């Protein structure tokens, strides 16, 4: 399984189609991949497992989200005011 993930990450170019977000506006896709990345990190860190599989979500949200949004969300998480449930 780790080899499959490593291969997918190596061949990654841009965010693939996600059936949860079929519309042209990808704002929600951006936000949910940001949440999924941090949820994955939190979950795997708690289990003491390698967090490499979470990198997929990071690559997707980094390719979809404007950097200003990511910075804002990171600042909000640091301050404890982030609106999402991680």
N, C-alpha and C positions, 0 to 999 in steps of 0.2 A: 504494500500500500504506500509506503514512504517513497518507493521508486516512482509510482504513478504520480504522486504529488510533485516530486522533484522534476519529472518530465513535463508535467503541465506548467510548472513555474518557469521552466527553461524555455518552453515554446510560447509563453505568454506574450501577446502583442497589445491587446486592448480588451476591455470588458466584453465578455461573451454575452449573447442573448440570455436574458433571464425572464422566464415566463411569468414571474410575479409582477413584472414591470413592462408590459407590452407597448406602452405608449411612447411617444417621442420624448416627452419630458422625463428626464432621468434623475430629477432631484430626489425623489423618494428612494430610488435605487442607490444613489450616492449615500444618503443618510443611513439606510439599513445595512449597507456593507460596512460603514463606519462602526455602527453598533455591533454587527456580527464579529468584526475583528476584535473589538475590545471585550466582548462577551467570551469569545474563544480564548483570548489571552488570559482572562481572569479564571476561566474554567480549567484550562490546562495547567496554569501556574498553581492552582489549588491542589491539583492532583500530582504535581511534581513531574509532569510529562513535558517532553519537548514541544515547544510552541511553533515549530516550523509550518505545520498545516495552516496556521492562522495567516501566514504571509499572503495567501491567495486573496483573502478579503482586503488586506492592506493594498495590494496591487490594484484591485478593482476600484476601491474608493479613491485611491490616488489618481487613477486615470479618469474618473468621473467628476470628482468634486473640485471646485475652485480652491486654491491654496488658502484664500482668506477664510473660507468656511472651516477648513480643517484647523487652522490656527485658532479661530474663535472657539470651536468645540473643544480643542485641547485646553485652552485657557479656562473655559467653563468647567471642564472636568477637574482641573487643578483647584479651582475655587469652590467646587462642590455645588455649582448651580446648573450643571448640564441637565437639560430636560429629558433626555432619553434614559431608559432603564437598562443599566449595564449589569 
